[in-house]
């Protein structure tokens, strides 16, 4: 049996675009568009990884954290809670842990340029 000849890169582009359009929403559930697509969830995740060399969930996290890093550089005096909320995190503590894990510095330290 052959797989349907869907334009695979287009599927990945659609998923990535959906993430880019919704990453600032703390209530965004990435699993919803992945599960509602006409393809198997695991197949879509595997295809995404093949095309972009990362998982959809890591792509979302990286996009949120990059956005936070940009905001911290642009506005070093901003509240961490506000930056977290603007980048799609409802819990500032969780945001700080994720940020430190990726950048090796807390958001406050990063903003100060340490």
C-alpha positions in Angstrom: 0.0 0.0 0.0 1.2 3.5 -0.8 0.8 6.5 1.4 -1.4 9.2 0.0 0.7 11.6 -2.1 0.1 14.6 0.0 2.6 17.4 -0.3 4.6 16.6 2.8 6.5 19.9 3.1 3.1 21.7 2.9 1.8 19.8 5.9 4.8 20.8 7.9 4.5 24.4 6.8 0.9 24.4 7.8 1.7 23.1 11.3 4.6 25.5 11.7 2.4 28.4 10.6 -0.3 27.3 13.0 2.3 27.3 15.8 3.6 30.8 14.8 0.1 32.2 14.7 -0.8 30.9 18.2 2.3 30.6 20.3 1.5 33.8 22.3 -1.7 32.2 23.5 -1.2 30.5 26.9 -4.3 28.4 26.2 -3.0 27.1 22.8 -3.0 23.3 22.7 -0.7 22.1 20.0 -2.1 18.6 20.2 -5.5 19.9 18.9 -4.4 20.8 15.4 -2.2 17.7 15.2 -5.0 15.4 16.2 -7.5 17.0 14.0 -5.4 16.7 10.8 -6.4 13.9 8.4 -3.2 12.0 9.2 -2.0 10.0 12.2 -0.6 12.1 15.1 2.7 10.1 15.2 3.1 10.4 11.4 2.7 14.2 11.5 5.2 14.5 14.4 7.7 12.2 12.5 7.2 14.2 9.3 7.7 17.5 11.2 10.9 16.2 12.7 12.2 15.0 9.3 11.6 18.4 7.7 12.6 20.8 10.5 14.8 18.6 12.7 12.8 19.2 15.8 9.5 18.1 17.2 6.4 20.3 17.0 6.4 20.8 20.8 10.1 21.7 20.9 9.4 24.1 18.0 6.7 25.8 20.0 8.9 26.0 23.1 11.8 27.4 21.2 9.6 30.0 19.5 8.2 31.1 22.8 11.6 31.3 24.5 13.2 33.1 21.5 10.4 35.6 21.6 11.0 36.1 25.3 14.7 36.6 24.8 14.0 39.2 22.2 11.6 41.0 24.5 14.0 40.9 27.4 16.8 42.4 25.3 14.4 45.1 23.9 12.8 45.9 27.3 15.2 44.9 30.1 13.1 46.6 32.8 9.9 44.7 32.0 8.3 42.4 34.5 9.1 38.7 34.1 5.5 37.9 34.6 4.5 40.2 31.7 7.1 38.8 29.4 6.0 35.3 30.2 2.4 36.1 29.5 3.2 37.8 26.2 5.2 34.8 25.1 2.5 32.2 25.8 3.3 31.2 29.4 0.7 31.4 32.1 3.1 30.4 34.9 6.0 32.8 35.3 7.9 30.3 37.5 7.7 27.6 34.8 8.7 30.1 32.2 11.8 31.1 34.3 12.8 27.4 34.6 12.4 26.8 30.9 14.3 30.0 30.0 17.2 29.2 32.3 17.4 25.7 30.9 17.7 27.0 27.4 19.9 30.1 27.9 21.8 29.2 31.1 20.7 32.4 32.9 17.5 33.5 34.5 15.3 35.9 32.6 16.4 38.7 34.9 20.1 37.9 34.5 19.6 37.6 30.8 18.0 41.0 30.6 20.9 42.6 32.6 23.3 41.0 30.1 25.0 38.7 32.6 
